[in-house]
């Protein structure tokens, strides 16, 4: 199984999909317990949700599951949210805090997974960011995520539909942040900027507005596009239709910002 799939386009926008993969190598599957094998923490159907929304967008998608190794965590496994419950580079629990392994991976196993999965994913993403940046003068990395709307182990209450992460405004130009917030709020859906999810390692690592690379994370509540947030995690096309319309308009608007962002970069 190829660890990463890349669909190249000519748009300034790159869609990152680190958590939609469900593939497990046989030894990894054998080490998981029954709860882990449910793969509940997958970003279910996010690749379908975004499919075709922005013609010409580049897509970089991990095919492996986050329980193999999490492509949105740093290779040194530093915490993204110190002091808060979260999961690491190779999660030992699910999002409810329950163990997912009968045989957890050891340090050598984690190092092997880094080499086989995490490194190829980010090599591909880094190459596409550089290619798009060279073509357009800027690259806009839109990292696509979803999560259950109610997870007491991770956050209180019900998660908004749109959770925009810009690392407190550090990972992208203010115009990108403002445009994203405005269009999400205009949809009438619940929206928060830099709330519980401020941006994962991808957003933090690649986002460098001064160098013309703008990164933003979109964490969607799964209730916005799934029939149920429990197995079998079925996609609901009717429920997703209006969400897709909002996301399509948002991605087009971000792509349209590229010339202005390039002009800013040139003027520096």
Secondary structure, 3 states (H helix, E strand, C coil): CCCEEEECCCCCEEEEECCCCCECCHHHHHHECCCHHHCCCCCCCHHHHHCCCCCCCEEEEECECCCCCCCCCCCCCCCCCCCCCCCCCCCCECCCCCECECCCCCHHHHHHHHHHHHHHHHHHHHHHHHHHHHHHCCEEEEEEEEECCCCCCCCCCCCCCEEEECCCCCCCCHHHHHHHHHHHHHCCCCEEECCCCCCCHHHHHHCEHHHCEEEEEEEEEHHHCECCCCCCCCECHHHHHHHHHHHHHHHHHHHHCHHHHHHHHHHC
